[in-house]
Amino acid sequence: MPSVILESRIRRGKTEYLWVATEVGYTPASDGVNLDRPVVLSGGQRVDRKRLEAVFWALLDARGSYFRQVMAAVKDQGKESVS
């Protein structure tokens, strides 16, 4: 199954940031793509990563900026594999 990996910076507190790498699998569909639940590859302890997976899933489901980043990466990957 194809997937894309994205890097994000999440604010934790007033001045602290956490760098997080997530992987989102996807399946091509007739009307676009079906996205899988994001998997947090790095970003703190294992417990933190599990909590962050729920956060990223909610962000993906809300179709906000994280969703747009995932879809842009999927489209870019499709262009690279075609050429």
DRENFIVEX-625602 format. One record per residue (C-alpha): x, z, y; residue in three letters. Coordinates in steps of 0.02 Angstrom, whole numbers, plus 50000, padded with zeros to 5 digits. Layout:
% residues N
XZYAla/...
END
This chain:
% residues 83
500005000050000Met/500714995550171Pro/500965009250300Ser/501665011850474Val/502715026350539Ile/502495032850715Leu/503475045450815Glu/502555056950934Ser/502985070951052Arg/501735085251053Ile/501735098351188Arg/501855116251124Arg/501675128451267Gly/502155124951445Lys/503895117751420Thr/504165115751233Glu/503875099551138Tyr/503845095650953Leu/504415078850888Trp/503305073050745Val/503445057950631Ala/501835052550544Thr/501485039250415Glu/499795030550410Val/499355019650262Gly/498145005350285Tyr/497204992650182Thr/496744975450253Pro/494864972550256Ala/493784957750301Ser/493344965550470Asp/495064972850511Gly/495954987050422Val/495485003350340Asn/496625017650392Leu/497125032150280Asp/497365050150331Arg/499015052350424Pro/500415061250331Val/501605071550437Val/503365067550378Leu/504265079550494Ser/503805092350623Gly/504205110150578Gly/503805120550425Gln/502715114050283Arg/501235124550342Val/501405117350517Asp/501455099650448Arg/499825102450351Lys/498985108850509Arg/499665094150607Leu/498965081950479Glu/497225088250522Ala/497605086450708Val/498235068550687Phe/496745064150578Trp/495595070350717Ala/496585060350846Leu/496475044850738Leu/494615047350711Asp/494325049550898Ala/495055032250927Arg/496125038251072Gly/497935034151112Ser/498585038750939Tyr/497325026750860Phe/497895013050980Arg/499715016350935Gln/499325015150749Val/498354999050771Met/499724991350879Ala/501004995750745Ala/499914988150609Val/499724972150711Lys/501594971350747Asp/501984973950564Gln/500794959750519Gly/501684948150641Lys/503374952750567Glu/502824949550388Ser/502054932650429Val/503594925250515Ser/
END
